[in-house]
Amino acid sequence: MANQEVNGKVVLIAGGAKNLGGLLSRDFAAQGAKLVIHYNSESTRAEAEKTLSDVQAFGAEGLLVQGDLTQLSNIKALFDKAEEKFGKVDIAINTVGKVLKKPFVETSELEYDSMSDINSKVAYFFILEAGKRINDNGKICTVVTSLLAAYTGLYSTYAGMKAPVEHFTRAASKEFGPRGISVTAVAPGPMDTPFFYGQESEDAVAYHKSASALGGLTDIKDIAPLIEFLVTDGWWITGQTIFANGGYTTR
């Protein structure tokens, strides 16, 4: 199964309209894949349509699907629409996440529930639905965070709600393995995208830039090839969380 290609395969990306997800959509399109590009809300529609246009410019087929994935019916609908358009999915990637930087004692129940829904619940049921729907020898990958290996405060709900995804990944890989399906998670460092800056002060940004051994924030261009590898030639890696952060944290 070496030298796997994505040409002609169906790649579904949750959060595939912008930032890392948008780059992945474009990269896979350039390799001849068929793209199912999920985006969350109307506020992202313009970026989603631009990404679809770029995908089509590569000569690839693409489908946009909008939905709040914290509603399980929308996860099912996402896979339904993918199957209606292209048949079964071959590769399923979840880039969805939400950051909250806040002291433990100031966190509300509403914030806790929201962080749990977006970072844990969506991840669990995305993997679950992919496990039901994906082709044999398919690939599943979830984006988590390098804070899982950090000794820090203020990110209790973000890192805390991403942490279960490591075990979701292990359990799913064990259960889906007999079908040739690999399941992985990728843990980037703080990425140089709008997703990161909304939570951080100037001093905190400076710290994060200085904290990695190789210097600077994580570039999405350094993460996309890793995910692309894991869902192609790197299929033999399964059940693991791969930390890719320039030495920001390590285990």
N, C-alpha and C positions, 0 to 999 in steps of 0.2 A: 504493500500500500504506500510505497514511497512516491515522492514527486507528485503529490496530489494537486490537482488544479481546481479552480473554482469556475472555470469557463462553463457556462450553461447551468450552473447550480443556482439554487434559490437561497438567497441570504436574507434573513429577517433581522433587522436591527431595531431594538427598542431604544428610543432616544437617538434615532439615526439621522436627524435633521441638521444638527449643528455640533460645533466643537469636535470632540473625538468621534462621536457617532457620524457626523457629517463627513469627516475625513475617511472613515472606514467605508461609508457608502460610496464615495468617489473612487477609492482604491479598488474596491471589489468590482465596481462597474468597469473600470479600466482593464480588469482581467477577464471581462466577459460574463460576469455573474448577472443574475436577475435579482433586483433589489426590492425588498419590502421595507419601506422607510416609515417608522412610527414616529409621531410627534405628539406632545401632550395636549396642547391647547391652541386656541386661536392666536395667542401672542407669538407663537412659533411658526404660524402658517407661512409667512413670507419666506423665512429661512428654509422651511421644508420644501417650498415650491422652487426655490433657487437650487437647492440640493438635487431635487428631481430633474430640473433642467440640466444641471451639470452631468448627472448620471446618463440622461438621454443623449447628451452631446458626445458621450463615449460610444454611442451606438447600443447602449444597454437598455433593457426594459426595466421600468420601475413602477412602483405603486406606493402612493401615500396613504397612510391610515392614521387618523387622529383618535386619541382616546386617553382618558385618565386610567392608567393601569392599576390604580389602587382599587378600582371596581373590577372584580374578577370577570364579570361578563365582557369587559373590554379586552382582557387578555385573550379570552376565547374568541372574541370577534376578530382580533388581530390575526390569529392563526386561521380562522375561517376565511377571511378575505384573502390571505396569502394562498390558501389552497384553491379558492375559487378562481384566482387569477393565474396561478402558476402550477398548481398541484402541490405535492408535499414539500415541506421545507427541508433543506439540507444542512444549513448552518443557522443557529439562533444565537444572537449576541445581545446582551442586556447592558446598556450603558447608563440606565436610569439611576439617579441618586439625588439627594438633597443634603446640603450642609447646614448645620446649626452650630454656631460657636457661642456658648453661653455657660455661665457658672451653673454647676449642678443644682445649687439651692434656689436658683431663679427659674428653673425650667418648669413650665406648666404641664399639666396633664394633656392639654390639647397639643402642645408641641411634641411631647413624647409620642402620642398616638400618631401624629402626622409623620414623624421621623420613622417610627416603626413601620407604618404602612408603606412608605415610599422605599425605604432601604432594605427592609426584611421581607415584608409580605409580598411585594411585587416580585422580588428576586425568587422567593420560594415558588410562587404560583406560575411565574414565567418558566422556571426549570420544569415544574410539574407538567405544564401544558406542552412544552417542547418535548418532554419525554413521551408523551402520548402521541404527538403528531409528527415528530421528526422522522425522516427516513432512517433505516438501518445504516450504520456507519456514518451517522451524522455527527455534528459537533455543537457543543453548547459552551458558551463562555460568558462570565459575568464580571463586570468591572466593580472592584471594591476600593480599598484605600490602604496606603502604607501606614496610616495611623494605627492599624491593627497591631503593628510592632512598635508603637511609640509609648513612652511613659510620659503622659501629659494630661493636663486637665482641659476643661472647656469644650471638649468634643465628645462628652459622654454619650450623647444620643446618636451622633454621627458614627463614630467608630463602634459604639456599642451595638447599633442596629445593623452595621455591616458585618460585624463579627460572626453572627450565625451563618452567613453565606458560606463561610469556609466549610462548615459541617454539611450544609445543604449540598455543596459541591462534592464532598467526599461521599456522602450517602447516595447521591444520584449517580455518581460515577460507578459505584459498586453495583447498583441496581440496573443501570442501563448498559454496563459493560458487555454483557453477553450478546447484545445487539451490535457491538462494535462502535458504540457511541462514546466519545470522550467528553468529559465535563471538567472545565477548568475555571479558575478565577484569576484575574490580573489586578494587582494592587499598585497603582501608580503613586508617585509622590505628588505634592501639590502641583497641579497643572496650570500652565500659563494660559488660562481661559477666563472669561467672565464668571464662570461657575465658582472660581476660587476667590476673586477679588471682592465680591459682594460681602464677604464675612470678615475681611481682614483690615486692620489698620495699617498705616504706612510702616510703622515699626515692626509689626508682625510680618508683613510682606518681606521686609529686609531680612528678618530672621530666617524665614523659610528659604529665601534665596541663598543664605549663607550656610544653611544646615546640611546640605548635601555635599558629600565628599568630592563630587565632580563639579560642583558649583552651579547655582541657578535653579530655577524651577523646572519641573518636568515638561518637556515639549510633547505635544500630542503626536508629533511626527516620530518620536522615539517609542511611543506606545503602540501605535497602529500596526507597525510591522510585527511586533510580538504577538498581538492578537491574531493577525493574519497567519502567522506561523503555527500557532496552537491549533487553529481550525483547518490546517492543511497538512504540511509535512510533519508538524509537531504533534500529530494526533496521538502518539504513543504516550505523551504526557497527559495524565488524567488524574482527577481527584486532588489536584494540588492548587495552591494559591501561589502565584509567581509575583515576587516583589520586584518592581522595575522603577527605580527612583533615584538613580545616580548616587546611591549611598546615603540617602536621607534617613532611612531606618533599615535595620536588618535583624535577622534572628539567628 
